[in-house]
Amino acid sequence: RVQPETPVESQDRDQFQTPNYATDLIVPFIPRTPNRNNCIWEPCCGENEKMAGRLWHHGYGIIASDLCNGEKYNALTWIPEHNWACAITNPPFSLKAKIVKRFIQLDKPFAFLVPGDWSRWIIDAISISGCQMLVPSRRINYITPTGKSGKESAAQFHSVWLTRYFNLLHAITFVELSKEMMLNI
């Protein structure tokens, strides 16, 4: 089943939450302008707002919205009125390419956690639109809709942070993700 352009309900496969350690990987690379007054927009926060909470923990102001809160806050059509410096999210699996294309058009910094495959849209994002990848050394084990994590929810694919205007030194930058770091769920 294909998710509609403007979703009104989530698909089960879109409800996986991001563990803290995955968010922690991108924090050192966030452009330094976001603070409590100039926020990070987390446009696909889901019901638990886990990533938004982790960014708040690191001292950033947050605008949290979700695609399924109705059309008013849908990241495919809506832009916050409050000043925001960049967007950071784990977009729904079924809409990841659409979300990336939308934010390339908005021409603001972003970091999105996406599957680390070489789909055409990822190749275009890097080769045409100037995106870069932050690649963890291990797979990220997402938190399932039933709350499973770690060894109980081993990822079937590698994830990367696809970024734009985060000023990574290379088109592809590798970052260590140790087993100890992965304990911080």
N, CA, C and O of each residue as an XYZ file, in Angstrom:
740
protein
N       0.839     -1.180      0.000
C       0.000      0.000      0.000
C       0.884      1.243      0.000
O       1.782      1.372      0.832
N       0.630      2.146     -0.923
C       1.392      3.382     -1.024
C       0.742      4.442     -0.145
O      -0.475      4.628     -0.168
N       1.574      5.136      0.631
C       1.042      6.187      1.497
C       0.687      7.406      0.651
O       1.456      7.769     -0.239
N      -0.465      8.055      0.903
C      -0.865      9.214      0.115
C       0.088     10.393      0.293
O       0.833     10.457      1.271
N       0.058     11.316     -0.650
C       0.919     12.508     -0.619
C       0.771     13.259      0.697
O       1.770     13.667      1.289
N      -0.443     13.445      1.155
C      -0.711     14.098      2.431
C      -1.354     13.065      3.342
O      -2.575     12.907      3.340
N      -0.529     12.353      4.130
C      -1.086     11.246      4.913
C      -2.023     11.721      6.004
O      -1.839     12.795      6.576
N      -3.011     10.925      6.281
C      -3.909     11.207      7.394
C      -3.746     10.149      8.474
O      -4.197     10.340      9.603
N      -3.106      9.035      8.138
C      -2.793      8.034      9.145
C      -1.476      7.378      8.781
O      -1.129      7.259      7.607
N      -0.746      6.953      9.808
C       0.563      6.341      9.608
C       0.433      4.892      9.203
O      -0.567      4.229      9.480
N       1.466      4.422      8.543
C       1.589      2.996      8.294
C       2.418      2.417      9.433
O       3.256      3.117     10.000
N       2.201      1.170      9.773
C       2.956      0.546     10.856
C       4.463      0.639     10.627
O       5.219      0.864     11.571
N       4.903      0.467      9.386
C       6.341      0.471      9.112
C       6.959      1.858      9.278
O       8.182      1.994      9.238
N       6.134      2.884      9.463
C       6.635      4.243      9.670
C       6.753      4.613     11.144
O       7.155      5.734     11.457
N       6.421      3.719     12.041
C       6.329      4.045     13.462
C       7.543      3.625     14.290
O       7.423      3.467     15.505
N       8.673      3.446     13.683
C       9.873      3.074     14.414
C      10.543      4.338     14.960
O      10.768      5.299     14.224
N      10.859      4.326     16.261
C      11.468      5.481     16.912
C      12.991      5.396     16.829
O      13.561      4.312     16.705
N      13.623      6.536     16.899
C      15.068      6.657     16.793
C      15.710      6.569     18.174
O      15.345      7.331     19.069
N      16.660      5.651     18.364
C      17.334      5.581     19.659
C      18.201      6.828     19.890
O      18.662      7.459     18.939
N      18.410      7.165     21.147
C      19.194      8.354     21.494
C      20.561      8.359     20.832
O      21.017      9.401     20.361
N      21.221      7.203     20.791
C      22.583      7.181     20.244
C      22.616      7.594     18.778
O      23.616      8.155     18.327
N      21.563      7.336     18.029
C      21.535      7.749     16.618
C      21.440      9.265     16.510
O      22.092      9.870     15.659
N      20.634      9.880     17.367
C      20.545     11.343     17.384
C      21.861     11.939     17.857
O      22.318     12.945     17.314
N      22.473     11.328     18.860
C      23.749     11.832     19.379
C      24.828     11.880     18.301
O      25.717     12.728     18.364
N      24.767     10.987     17.312
C      25.775     10.967     16.245
C      25.776     12.257     15.424
O      26.833     12.700     14.975
N      24.607     12.862     15.222
C      24.535     14.045     14.365
C      24.817     15.334     15.132
O      25.186     16.341     14.526
N      24.649     15.320     16.447
C      24.773     16.545     17.249
C      26.089     17.295     17.024
O      26.046     18.516     16.877
N      27.261     16.637     16.987
C      28.500     17.401     16.777
C      28.582     18.111     15.422
O      29.415     18.999     15.238
N      27.740     17.732     14.495
C      27.791     18.288     13.143
C      26.714     19.341     12.886
O      26.676     19.927     11.804
N      25.848     19.589     13.853
C      24.775     20.579     13.674
C      25.401     21.956     13.515
O      26.247     22.345     14.320
N      24.996     22.705     12.482
C      25.487     24.077     12.374
C      25.200     24.816     13.681
O      24.117     24.657     14.246
N      26.112     25.591     14.155
C      26.043     26.160     15.498
C      24.984     27.240     15.701
O      24.879     27.763     16.810
N      24.210     27.594     14.712
C      23.201     28.640     14.908
C      21.993     28.237     15.742
O      21.429     29.104     16.409
N      21.546     26.950     15.750
C      20.364     26.651     16.551
C      20.615     26.828     18.050
O      21.670     26.455     18.563
N      19.640     27.396     18.733
C      19.655     27.520     20.184
C      18.204     27.536     20.633
O      17.317     27.208     19.844
N      17.940     27.906     21.866
C      16.567     27.861     22.372
C      15.662     28.864     21.650
O      14.444     28.688     21.649
N      16.228     29.913     21.033
C      15.411     30.911     20.324
C      15.370     30.689     18.816
O      14.401     31.078     18.164
N      16.387     30.081     18.262
C      16.472     29.806     16.828
C      16.506     28.289     16.693
O      17.574     27.682     16.776
N      15.375     27.692     16.490
C      15.129     26.277     16.748
C      15.542     25.333     15.635
O      15.830     25.720     14.503
N      15.551     24.060     16.034
C      15.614     22.958     15.093
C      14.174     22.487     14.882
O      13.428     22.286     15.840
N      13.805     22.318     13.636
C      12.482     21.774     13.322
C      12.613     20.262     13.183
O      13.391     19.773     12.364
N      11.858     19.536     13.975
C      11.775     18.076     13.871
C      10.430     17.776     13.225
O       9.428     17.634     13.925
N      10.395     17.675     11.879
C       9.122     17.644     11.154
C       8.399     16.297     11.114
O       7.272     16.227     10.624
N       9.012     15.243     11.610
C       8.386     13.909     11.582
C       8.569     13.257     12.948
O       9.107     12.155     13.056
N       8.115     13.950     13.985
C       8.450     13.541     15.355
C       7.729     12.290     15.830
O       8.200     11.638     16.761
N       6.616     11.936     15.230
C       5.864     10.790     15.715
C       5.218     11.095     17.051
O       5.338     12.202     17.577
N       4.536     10.111     17.588
C       3.793     10.316     18.835
C       4.694     10.509     20.046
O       4.343     11.259     20.958
N       5.851      9.847     20.075
C       6.712      9.897     21.257
C       7.678     11.077     21.288
O       8.225     11.395     22.344
N       7.894     11.720     20.162
C       8.807     12.872     20.062
C      10.172     12.555     20.658
O      10.780     13.407     21.306
N      10.658     11.336     20.444
C      11.920     10.884     21.035
C      13.108     11.695     20.536
O      13.915     12.150     21.347
N      13.240     11.888     19.228
C      14.365     12.647     18.695
C      14.288     14.103     19.133
O      15.307     14.695     19.489
N      13.104     14.682     19.111
C      12.933     16.069     19.559
C      13.381     16.216     21.013
O      14.054     17.184     21.368
N      13.004     15.256     21.840
C      13.409     15.284     23.238
C      14.913     15.177     23.408
O      15.488     15.821     24.285
N      15.548     14.373     22.584
C      17.006     14.213     22.677
C      17.722     15.488     22.241
O      18.715     15.879     22.854
N      17.228     16.137     21.190
C      17.826     17.406     20.754
C      17.632     18.475     21.827
O      18.530     19.283     22.065
N      16.467     18.486     22.478
C      16.211     19.406     23.593
C      17.221     19.140     24.717
O      17.759     20.071     25.315
N      17.463     17.873     24.988
C      18.442     17.468     26.003
C      19.813     18.077     25.707
O      20.545     18.433     26.630
N      20.161     18.197     24.431
C      21.445     18.767     24.026
C      21.432     20.302     23.998
O      22.431     20.919     23.627
N      20.317     20.919     24.384
C      20.279     22.372     24.523
C      19.656     23.133     23.368
O      19.740     24.360     23.321
N      19.042     22.437     22.449
C      18.441     23.102     21.295
C      16.957     23.352     21.515
O      16.260     22.534     22.115
N      16.483     24.489     21.025
C      15.052     24.734     20.960
C      14.470     23.861     19.860
O      15.132     23.595     18.857
N      13.245     23.419     20.045
C      12.656     22.451     19.119
C      11.267     22.906     18.684
O      10.465     23.377     19.491
N      11.006     22.752     17.400
C       9.651     22.801     16.857
C       9.359     21.371     16.430
O       9.981     20.863     15.497
N       8.428     20.723     17.097
C       8.105     19.331     16.791
C       6.742     19.272     16.111
O       5.746     19.766     16.639
N       6.716     18.666     14.944
C       5.456     18.458     14.234
C       5.496     17.064     13.629
O       6.547     16.425     13.585
N       4.359     16.607     13.172
C       4.318     15.286     12.576
C       3.448     15.311     11.336
O       2.490     16.081     11.258
N       3.772     14.488     10.387
C       3.021     14.423      9.135
C       1.561     14.063      9.344
O       0.704     14.457      8.553
N       1.277     13.331     10.381
C      -0.074     12.811     10.563
C      -0.896     13.620     11.544
O      -1.917     13.133     12.030
N      -0.485     14.843     11.851
C      -1.270     15.733     12.706
C      -2.267     16.529     11.891
O      -2.723     17.585     12.330
N      -2.607     16.045     10.726
C      -3.498     16.766      9.831
C      -2.678     17.618      8.882
O      -1.461     17.727      9.035
N      -3.330     18.219      7.910
C      -2.618     19.005      6.901
C      -1.930     20.229      7.475
O      -0.933     20.685      6.915
N      -2.430     20.774      8.573
C      -1.866     22.008      9.106
C      -0.370     21.890      9.402
O       0.378     22.830      9.135
N       0.081     20.762      9.944
C       1.483     20.625     10.333
C       2.251     19.618      9.486
O       3.297     19.124      9.907
N       1.753     19.317      8.327
C       2.374     18.346      7.445
C       3.628     18.948      6.811
O       3.547     19.963      6.121
N       4.788     18.325      7.043
C       6.063     18.841      6.537
C       6.141     18.867      5.014
O       7.012     19.529      4.450
N       5.235     18.150      4.342
C       5.232     18.194      2.882
C       4.545     19.449      2.348
O       4.677     19.780      1.170
N       3.809     20.148      3.222
C       3.077     21.342      2.763
C       3.225     22.544      3.692
O       2.965     23.670      3.269
N       3.631     22.342      4.934
C       3.630     23.386      5.958
C       5.053     23.794      6.321
O       5.972     22.975      6.274
N       5.231     25.054      6.680
C       6.507     25.559      7.191
C       6.208     26.317      8.481
O       5.290     27.137      8.506
N       6.965     26.062      9.559
C       6.706     26.775     10.810
C       6.885     28.289     10.658
O       7.751     28.755      9.918
N       6.062     29.029     11.363
C       6.198     30.487     11.354
C       7.375     30.924     12.209
O       8.025     31.927     11.913
N       7.650     30.168     13.275
C       8.768     30.473     14.168
C      10.083     30.287     13.419
O      10.183     29.422     12.549
N      11.080     31.085     13.745
C      12.385     30.995     13.119
C      13.024     29.631     13.410
O      13.121     29.226     14.568
N      13.448     28.941     12.385
C      14.130     27.658     12.554
C      15.390     27.655     11.696
O      15.392     28.132     10.561
N      16.459     27.107     12.267
C      17.766     27.143     11.612
C      18.033     25.922     10.742
O      18.721     26.018      9.725
N      17.488     24.772     11.139
C      17.687     23.545     10.371
C      16.605     22.541     10.746
O      15.881     22.720     11.725
N      16.510     21.491      9.956
C      15.557     20.409     10.227
C      16.347     19.128     10.451
O      17.288     18.825      9.718
N      15.948     18.382     11.476
C      16.574     17.091     11.772
C      15.445     16.115     12.082
O      14.590     16.387     12.925
N      15.451     14.974     11.392
C      14.387     13.995     11.631
C      14.770     12.627     11.087
O      15.737     12.471     10.341
N      13.983     11.654     11.484
C      13.992     10.322     10.902
C      12.672     10.242     10.134
O      11.645      9.890     10.715
N      12.685     10.565      8.831
C      11.412     10.618      8.099
C      10.769      9.240      7.979
O      11.466      8.225      8.007
N       9.442      9.198      7.847
C       8.769      7.915      7.646
C       9.367      7.188      6.447
O       9.615      7.784      5.399
N       9.589      5.917      6.621
C      10.214      5.105      5.582
C       9.510      5.274      4.240
O      10.166      5.394      3.205
N       8.196      5.284      4.252
C       7.445      5.335      2.997
C       7.490      6.705      2.319
O       7.126      6.822      1.148
N       7.929      7.743      3.035
C       7.942      9.100      2.468
C       9.331      9.733      2.437
O       9.454     10.929      2.173
N      10.364      8.962      2.698
C      11.705      9.533      2.846
C      12.161     10.322      1.620
O      12.699     11.418      1.777
N      11.968      9.816      0.430
C      12.414     10.526     -0.770
C      11.635     11.829     -0.954
O      12.219     12.843     -1.338
N      10.333     11.818     -0.688
C       9.521     13.029     -0.817
C       9.941     14.089      0.197
O       9.999     15.277     -0.123
N      10.232     13.650      1.420
C      10.660     14.588      2.465
C      11.996     15.225      2.076
O      12.158     16.440      2.188
N      12.956     14.409      1.620
C      14.257     14.945      1.213
C      14.089     15.942      0.075
O      14.668     17.028      0.125
N      13.318     15.604     -0.940
C      13.112     16.521     -2.076
C      12.465     17.825     -1.623
O      12.836     18.898     -2.097
N      11.512     17.740     -0.721
C      10.837     18.942     -0.198
C      11.832     19.864      0.507
O      11.805     21.079      0.313
N      12.709     19.282      1.325
C      13.641     20.119      2.075
C      14.789     20.629      1.209
O      15.357     21.678      1.513
N      15.143     19.930      0.153
C      16.099     20.480     -0.813
C      15.492     21.738     -1.435
O      16.192     22.733     -1.624
N      14.192     21.701     -1.753
C      13.511     22.871     -2.311
C      13.448     24.027     -1.310
O      13.524     25.189     -1.709
N      13.308     23.723     -0.013
C      13.270     24.779      0.999
C      14.626     25.459      1.168
O      14.701     26.574      1.683
N      15.697     24.791      0.736
C      17.051     25.348      0.717
C      17.546     25.794      2.101
O      18.165     26.847      2.247
N      17.256     24.964      3.108
C      17.770     25.213      4.455
C      18.520     23.964      4.909
O      18.302     22.880      4.368
N      19.400     24.105      5.895
C      20.146     22.933      6.370
C      19.222     21.847      6.907
O      18.214     22.134      7.552
N      19.586     20.582      6.629
C      18.830     19.469      7.187
C      19.739     18.265      7.389
O      20.800     18.149      6.775
N      19.292     17.373      8.268
C      19.918     16.063      8.468
C      18.789     15.065      8.671
O      18.013     15.182      9.620
N      18.697     14.090      7.786
C      17.631     13.096      7.829
C      18.238     11.704      7.890
O      19.138     11.369      7.121
N      17.738     10.909      8.806
C      18.196      9.541      8.970
C      17.442      8.660      7.971
O      16.232      8.470      8.088
N      18.169      8.129      6.995
C      17.557      7.376      5.900
C      18.323      6.069      5.683
O      19.458      5.932      6.139
N      17.702      5.109      4.987
C      18.433      3.881      4.661
C      19.679      4.204      3.836
O      19.660      5.081      2.973
N      20.750      3.483      4.116
C      22.017      3.732      3.438
C      22.148      2.989      2.128
O      23.190      2.390      1.858
N      21.120      3.017      1.319
C      21.212      2.381      0.013
C      21.604      3.443     -1.029
O      21.669      4.633     -0.722
N      21.854      3.008     -2.212
C      22.212      3.942     -3.279
C      21.068      4.052     -4.276
O      21.229      3.787     -5.467
N      19.907      4.451     -3.761
C      18.752      4.710     -4.613
C      19.038      5.928     -5.480
O      19.896      6.748     -5.151
N      18.324      6.038     -6.575
C      18.512      7.161     -7.500
C      18.327      8.496     -6.795
O      19.080      9.437     -7.046
N      17.328      8.591     -5.911
C      17.075      9.866     -5.242
C      18.210     10.244     -4.299
O      18.474     11.432     -4.111
N      18.893      9.261     -3.697
C      20.049      9.565     -2.843
C      21.228      9.996     -3.706
O      21.927     10.952     -3.369
N      21.449      9.310     -4.800
C      22.534      9.692     -5.721
C      22.309     11.118     -6.215
O      23.243     11.919     -6.236
N      21.080     11.441     -6.611
C      20.771     12.809     -7.067
C      20.949     13.832     -5.951
O      21.453     14.930     -6.188
N      20.538     13.475     -4.736
C      20.680     14.400     -3.609
C      22.145     14.749     -3.375
O      22.464     15.888     -3.035
N      23.038     13.776     -3.552
C      24.465     14.024     -3.341
C      25.098     14.678     -4.556
O      25.776     15.696     -4.424
N      24.889     14.110     -5.740
C      25.596     14.594     -6.933
C      25.026     15.881     -7.502
O      25.775     16.669     -8.078
N      23.741     16.121     -7.365
C      23.116     17.308     -7.953
C      22.841     18.383     -6.904
O      23.068     19.567     -7.157
N      22.359     17.984     -5.736
C      21.895     18.960     -4.743
C      22.896     19.245     -3.632
O      22.595     20.027     -2.730
N      24.071     18.637     -3.670
C      25.114     18.958     -2.702
C      24.933     18.347     -1.324
O      25.520     18.832     -0.357
N      24.134     17.294     -1.211
C      23.973     16.633      0.083
C      25.229     15.825      0.401
O      26.032     15.512     -0.478
N      25.371     15.502      1.676
C      26.478     14.699      2.152
C      25.938     13.620      3.088
O      24.811     13.716      3.573
N      26.751     12.594      3.337
C      26.335     11.491      4.203
C      27.252     11.376      5.403
O      28.473     11.485      5.291
N      26.638     11.153      6.553
C      27.355     10.766      7.755
C      27.018      9.298      7.987
O      25.866      8.955      8.254
N      28.024      8.432      7.885
C      27.803      6.995      7.891
C      28.328      6.388      9.190
O      29.536      6.397      9.429
N      27.426      5.856     10.042
C      27.876      5.185     11.265
C      28.555      3.855     10.949
O      28.266      3.225      9.931
N      29.446      3.441     11.818
C      30.186      2.197     11.602
C      29.353      0.946     11.878
O      29.749     -0.156     11.500
N      28.198      1.109     12.537
C      27.303     -0.013     12.813
C      25.877      0.355     12.396
O      25.555      1.526     12.192
N      25.047     -0.656     12.278
C      23.632     -0.422     11.985
C      22.928      0.147     13.209
O      23.267     -0.178     14.347
N      21.955      0.989     12.959
C      21.133      1.560     14.023
C      19.940      0.634     14.234
O      19.220      0.304     13.292
N      19.745      0.225     15.470
C      18.613     -0.633     15.808
C      17.482      0.241     16.339
O      17.533      0.719     17.472
N      16.485      0.438     15.527
C      15.361      1.307     15.878
C      14.485      0.672     16.946
O      14.533     -0.538     17.168
N      13.697      1.490     17.595
C      12.755      1.029     18.601
C      11.437      0.728     17.881
O      10.857      1.604     17.239
N      10.982     -0.499     17.995
C       9.794     -0.933     17.264
C       8.529     -0.324     17.868
O       8.564      0.179     18.991
N       7.424     -0.363     17.142
C       6.159      0.142     17.692
C       5.734     -0.575     18.978
O       4.964     -0.024     19.765
N       6.227     -1.789     19.194
C       5.894     -2.517     20.422
C       6.915     -2.282     21.524
O       6.811     -2.880     22.595
N       7.915     -1.409     21.280
C       8.887     -1.064     22.302
C      10.149     -1.894     22.305
O      10.996     -1.698     23.177
N      10.312     -2.805     21.380
C      11.524     -3.619     21.323
C      12.681     -2.767     20.814
O      12.503     -1.881     19.977
N      13.880     -3.058     21.343
C      15.062     -2.328     20.897
C      16.287     -3.204     21.081
O      16.205     -4.299     21.639
N      17.427     -2.713     20.605
C      18.673     -3.448     20.751
C      18.654     -4.752     19.986
O      18.242     -4.786     18.827
N      19.094     -5.828     20.620
C      19.164     -7.137     19.966
C      17.789     -7.644     19.547
O      17.680     -8.460     18.632
N      16.736     -7.163     20.215
C      15.374     -7.590     19.887
C      14.874     -6.973     18.583
O      13.886     -7.436     18.013
N      15.556     -5.927     18.112
C      15.072     -5.239     16.907
C      16.213     -4.954     15.936
O      16.287     -3.855     15.386
N      17.083     -5.900     15.717
C      18.234     -5.698     14.848
C      17.796     -5.224     13.461
O      16.946     -5.843     12.820
N      18.384     -4.127     13.014
C      18.030     -3.541     11.725
C      18.447     -4.454     10.582
O      19.478     -5.124     10.641
N      17.627     -4.465      9.549
C      17.903     -5.266      8.360
C      18.693     -4.485      7.320
O      19.073     -5.035      6.287
N      18.944     -3.199      7.588
C      19.665     -2.358      6.635
C      20.499     -1.343      7.411
O      20.267     -1.104      8.595
N      21.461     -0.760      6.730
C      22.311      0.259      7.325
C      21.642      1.621      7.121
O      21.084      1.886      6.056
N      21.697      2.474      8.127
C      21.147      3.834      8.019
C      22.276      4.849      7.987
O      23.357      4.615      8.528
N      22.010      5.974      7.348
C      22.973      7.075      7.272
C      22.235      8.381      7.551
O      21.020      8.475      7.377
N      22.982      9.368      7.982
C      22.437     10.722      8.080
C      22.705     11.397      6.742
O      23.860     11.644      6.394
N      21.658     11.696      5.995
C      21.775     12.462      4.755
C      21.644     13.921      5.150
O      20.619     14.328      5.695
N      22.677     14.712      4.878
C      22.701     16.104      5.328
C      22.848     17.067      4.160
O      23.307     16.706      3.077
N      22.447     18.284      4.415
C      22.687     19.373      3.462
C      23.006     20.613      4.273
O      22.289     20.955      5.212
N      24.092     21.289      3.903
C      24.571     22.498      4.579
C      24.995     22.228      6.019
O      24.949     23.134      6.850
N      25.405     21.006      6.327
C      25.963     20.695      7.636
C      27.488     20.755      7.601
O      28.142     20.497      8.611
N      28.056     21.093      6.446
C      29.480     21.335      6.277
C      30.362     20.175      6.718
O      31.380     20.374      7.382
N      29.962     18.960      6.343
C      30.852     17.829      6.557
C      32.065     18.014      5.652
O      31.971     18.678      4.620
N      33.187     17.442      6.023
C      34.411     17.650      5.241
C      34.412     16.924      3.905
O      35.112     17.331      2.978
N      33.636     15.858      3.800
C      33.625     15.042      2.585
C      32.182     14.707      2.199
O      31.263     14.854      3.006
N      31.998     14.262      0.975
C      30.665     13.830      0.548
C      30.185     12.667      1.421
O      28.996     12.550      1.717
N      31.118     11.818      1.824
C      30.806     10.713      2.735
C      31.792     10.772      3.895
O      33.006     10.694      3.702
N      31.253     10.910      5.098
C      32.060     10.965      6.316
C      31.646      9.793      7.198
O      30.460      9.557      7.426
N      32.639      9.067      7.686
C      32.363      7.927      8.544
C      32.530      8.342     10.004
O      33.412      9.129     10.346
N      31.656      7.790     10.862
C      31.697      8.092     12.284
C      31.573      6.778     13.059
O      30.808      5.887     12.688
N      32.339      6.682     14.132
C      32.326      5.473     14.956
C      31.036      5.388     15.760
O      30.614      6.362     16.383
N      30.424      4.232     15.740
C      29.277      3.921     16.585
C      29.656      2.654     17.355
O      29.546      1.543     16.836
N      30.098      2.836     18.589
C      30.573      1.707     19.390
C      29.402      0.968     20.033
O      28.293      1.495     20.127
N      29.667     -0.252     20.470
C      28.652     -1.037     21.186
C      28.251     -0.329     22.473
O      27.092     -0.397     22.881
N      29.206      0.355     23.123
C      28.904      1.084     24.341
C      27.942      2.242     24.070
O      27.017      2.481     24.846
N      28.163      2.956     22.971
C      27.261      4.055     22.601
C      25.841      3.539     22.380
O      24.866      4.219     22.702
N      25.736      2.339     21.830
C      24.436      1.776     21.483
C      23.625      1.368     22.706
O      22.458      1.001     22.571
N      24.206      1.424     23.878
C      23.462      1.137     25.108
C      22.552      2.293     25.494
O      21.618      2.112     26.275
N      22.817      3.488     24.949
C      22.025      4.677     25.252
C      20.823      4.738     24.323
O      20.842      5.444     23.315
N      19.795      4.007     24.664
C      18.617      3.888     23.823
C      17.676      5.026     24.116
O      16.609      5.117     23.510
